[in-house]
């Protein structure tokens, strides 16, 4: 078994993002994005696209890594849990046959035993034909293990958002203010009434091969839609960031303890994920924007969360 990382981090296959100042967050959309505030980030390199099944498979073959979804849960972490929920499992989007109560997410999200990165739609599914799709069903520690092996890091929320904007700081999307300008779909999102009617006008029901849609102004693919992506930041509301005349330098999120949802009896901390996914729809969840964010428990993997890596310039060697 080869436990060594690749000899080169292949910066030539990444995009260098020159440091700069931008407006992080938004005052125009969801509450957790407010207030918009000025942030400065240092230069870094970032993957052109999310890590693919092909790339993640090479990591697993070299290291023997077993993902969270492939291991039974520790009963001590989840007191009183149904033993059936402690089996190796992950969360899969299973569209219902018709309209459902959208206040109950369990009408379309199912916790399936046997779902993992090799079986993205659940038991019986495979990666055949999905080699160049983004890897999914990876928990935070799985993404971090890959990044460490390949000699890279995971981005902060600020780094990710700056890169996603592609140099466009005044528009809703990297390409402008319309989701589909002139009817052209610029990202893999949901068309139709979520979660039961997927019109697939963009050509895809679930994930799409990386690079299927136009790159942003920095030459990065799928920063919007396709899959949410992990960042290193512990989740906190932007409301905790005071508006002031000062620009914040290289912010790194909140504190671990503060990231825990008070309603979570297991007390699992949460990281920020960014970018939205193929399951984001104008009729339900308009989080396919650089400013959008979601709090994700670090122990939880799903069929619509992946990741990409960065190399900070001070560690590029």
N, C-alpha and C positions, 0 to 999 in steps of 0.2 A: 504494500500500500504506500503510495507516494503522499506524504503529508506536507510536502513543500509547496509553497505558493508558486505561481508562474514566475519565471525569472524577471520578467519585465511587467510593469503595470500598464504598458502600452499607452502612454500619454498621447501618442500620435493618433490613437483611436478615440480620444476624448476631445472635448471642446474646452478651450481656455476661456473663462469668464473674467474679464478685467473687473477689479473691484470698483465700487461706486456707491452712490446714494440713491435710494428709491423710496417710494411710499408703500409701506407695508400695511396690510389690512385694508378695510373698506368701510366707509360710513353709509354705503348705499344698499347693503344686502343684509346678511344675517348678523344677529347680535354679537356672536362670538368673534366676528371680524372687526368689531369696533373697539377703540377709535383707530382711524387711519393715522399712521405716525411715520416719521422719517427715520430711516435706518441706513447705516453704512456697513458694507461687507468688504472684506479683503478679497483679493483675487484667488481663484481656485479653478481646478479642472473638473469637469463633470461628464459622465457617460452620455453618449448621444441618445441612448434609449434605455428603457428599463432592462434589467437582467432577464435573460430569456431562459426557457426550459432547457435549451441546449447548453447554455453556460452554467446553469445551476447543476445540471446533471454531471458536468465535468468536475465540478467542486465536490459533489457527493461521491463520485467514483474515486477521486483522489484522497478524500479524507475520511470517508465512511460516515459522514455527518447524518444524523437522524433528526428530522424536524420535529417540532412540538406536536404537530398533528399526527405524527406516526407513533407517538408514545402515549401510554395511558397516563391520565392525570393523577397527580399525587392527592389522595383523599384528604391529607392533612391541610392542603391549601383550600379545600372546598368542604368545610364541615356540613354534614347533613345532606350532601348531594346524592341524587339518585345514582347508584352504581352504573347504570346504563349510560349516564352522561360522562363517566370517567374513562370510557373506552377511547382508543385512538380515534379522533374525530376532528372535523372542521366544519365551518359554516358555508353553506352553498345556497346560491340564489336559485330557487325553484319557482318559476312564474306560475301562478294559479290559472285555472281554466277560464275564470271570469272575474268580474269586478269584486273586490273584497274591501273590508274595513281597513283603511290605510293607517288608522291609529294603532294597529297591532302589527308590528313588523314580522311577527312569526307567521303571518299569512303568506309570506314569500321567502323568508330566510329560514333554512332548516339546518339543524346541527346533525350532520350525518356521520355515523361511524364508518370508517373506511375511506372518507374523503381526505385527500392530501395532495401534495404537489404532483405526484404521479397519476392521481385519479381526480382531476380537477372538477368533474361534475358528479363525483361520488363513486361508490363501488361499481365496478364494471366499465367505467370510463378509462381512457388511456391518453397518452400524449401523442398518439399517431396523428401526424399532420399539424401538431401544435409546437413543434420544436422551436420555432421562431416567435412564438407568442410569449408574453411576459410570464415568468413563473408566478404562481399564486399559491395560496395556502402556506405562506411563510409568516411565522410570528417574528416579532422584533429580533429576538436572539438569533434566529436563523439568518435574517438579513445581515446582522452584525457579524456573524461567523463567516459568511461569504466575503463580506467586505474586508475583514481582517486577513483572510486567506489570500485574497488577491492583492493585498497591499494597499488597500484604499480605506476610505472612511464612508460613513453615511452623512448626508447633509444635515445642517441645522434647518429649522423652518425658514429662517431669513435667507439663507443661501439658496434653498430650493425655490422660494417665491421669487427672488431676484432673477434666478435663471429662467423660471417659467415665464416671466414677463417678456423675455426676449428683447429687452431694450425699449418696450412700449410701456410707459409708466402712467399714461392717462386714459387708457381704454379698459373696458371690462375684460376683454379677451386679448391675448397676444396679437391677434390679427385685426382687432377693431371692436366695435360695440355690438355687432350682430353675431348670433350663434352660428348661423349658416348663411353667410352673405351671398346673395344671388342664388340661394338654394344649394350652395356647395357646402357639404359637410366637412368641417375642418378638424373634427375629432370624433372618436368613437364614444357616442353617448346614446341615450335611449330616445327613440321617437315613438309617440303613441301614448296611450293612457297607462301609466305605471300602476301596478306591476304586472298587469295581465296582457296588455296589448303592445307587442313589440313589432313595429312596422318595418324595422331593419332598413330604413331608407339610406343609412350610411353603409350598408352592406354586411353588417355583422350583428349577430344575436348576442354573443358574449364577448370574449376578448378578440382582438385583431392582431395579426402579426405586427411586431414593432416596425415603425416606419411606414405604416399604411396611409398616414395622413401627412399633410404638409408640415415641414419643420417650422419652428418659430424663428424669430429674428436672429437668434444665436446659433441656429442650426441644430436645435434639439427637438427630438421627436416625442410625441405623446405625453408632453407635460400636462396636457389637458385631456381628460377622459381616459379610456381603456382600463387602467387600474389606478387606484389610490397608491401612494408611495410613502413608505416610512421615512420619518425624520428622527433626529436624535433628541429633539426637544421634549421635555416633560410638558404635558398639556397645562395651560392656564388660559383664562380669558384675557383677551387683549384689554379688557376693561381695567385690568390691574396695571396697565401701562399708562402712566399719567401723560396727558398731552402737555407738551412744553415747547419752548423754542429750541430745545437741544436735540441733536441727532444721536440716536443710540448706536454704538459701535458693536458690531458682531454679537448681537444678542443670542442667548442660548436657552431661552425658555424659562420655566419656573422650577420649583422644587419637586422632588419625587413625591413627598408626602402630600403636597397640595394638589397633585394630579389625580388623586383617587376620588372617584365619585362617591359622595357620602351615602348614596343609596346602595352601593355595592357591598354586600355582606362579606364577600371574600377579600375586599380591600386590595384589588389589583390595580397597580399604578398604570397610567395611560400616557402614551406618546402621541405627538401630533402626526397625522397623515395628511397628505396634500394631493390636489389635482383632480379629484372626482374620478368617475369610472364609467364604464359602459352601462351602469345601472342608474346614472343620474339623468333626470328627465325634467323638462320645463314644467310638466304637470305635477311634479312632486318635489324634486331635490335639485336646485340650481347651483350645485357646488362644483361645476366644471369650470372654475375660474382660478387664476393664480392666488387671489386673496382668500379663497375658501379654505376651510380647515375642518378636520374631524378628530375627535379624541378617540383613540383606539387602545383598549387594554393590551398590554404587552404579551399576554398569554394567548391571545386570540388571533387565529388566522381565518381567512375567508377566501372565497372564490373571486374576489375583486380587489385584493390588496397585493401589491408587489413592491419593488424598490429599485433604485439605481444608486450608484456610488459616486463619490467625489475624491479628489486629492487636493488638499489645501496647499497652496503654493509654498508655504514655509516648510512643508514636508515632502515636496516633490523630488528633492534630491538633485 
